[in-house]
Amino acid sequence: MFGNIFKKEETVEETPNQWIKCPKCTSLMYYKEVEAKQNVCPKCNHHFRISAEKRIVCIVDEDSFVEYDHTLAPVDPLKFTDKKSYKKRIEEAKAKTGKTSSVMSGACTIGGHEIEIVVFDFSFMGGSLGSVEGEKIVRSITRAIEKECGFIIVSASGGARMQESTYSLLQMSKTSAALNRLHHKGLPFISILTDPTMGGVSASFAMLGDIIMAEPGALIGFAGQRVIKQTVGVDLPEGFQRSEFLLEHGLIDMIVDRREMRETLTGLFKLFKKDKKVVIEEVPEVVSEKSLEEAPEEAPEVVQEELKA
């Protein structure tokens, strides 16, 4: 009898929750209603954190994504142990997510444009940046250079992975150097910042994009608010690490709703196309008083006024 009772309780626990509570407006919603809007709250526009797979579906053209380097897996060169060993943490993260890394990288098309893309998944060890993640990013940049196509990184990370110590910190310079090669080839890099983008990721490639865009309300920064307050010893502005504050102060270029991301990226890559030619008429560098005197009398009054101004 007791066995049947316990079995019944176990079944109830395994039943998936059909309702989602928004952390921002506290509204209780049916999960399919939220999923239908790409995991954006229909009441307050809060952007929920999503997996790398769902992110890719939101951004790329249907069935166009091909994953590369999925067999790369981290090792434990330092035999690092805190409350648990690094090896144990990797095993737990793999069992939880089915992944061996916090990033997915591959080729795709967006609006018909060929793109190399790297997407972070926060569910794997907080989206931390380790040696495998750095290697995947560099390999993806190399493929973009070979194909002469655009490159995207979607960041969602707590920063460099502490269990790899200096190995993880070296990925900041390694990825930045690779992006410099991409820049000298004249190829576009668009950085998309999602909630959260912190630590060594925000201090390196996340802020090196030709275009830096962010989702609404995304937490973006280097150190946490408590650490900054203790260091500087003053009260900090409300929401100073949110994407809206960063846009207002010129640290990012635009805030884009998740549901409009693919359309926005398509428009940007049209502008970045190498074969797109823009013809600009020659304009005199200096308008002197003599040139004003020589202006034809029959010129429209508007032109005369503009020349005088």
Protein Blocks (a to p, Z undefined) as FASTA:
>chain_A
ZZmmmmmmmmmmmpccfbdcdfklopacdfklmmmnoopafklopacdddfklmmmmmmc
ghkaccehklpccddfkopaffbcfklmmmmmmmmnopabfbdcddddeehiacdddddd
fkggoipacfklmmmmmmmmmmmmmnopadddddddebjcfklmmmmmmmmmmmmmmmmm
mmmnopacddddddddehjllmmmmmmcfbdcddehiacdfbdfklmmmmnopacdehkl
bfklmmmnopafbdcdfklmmmmmmmmmmmmpmklccddddddfbdcfklmmmpcfklcf
klmmmmmZZ
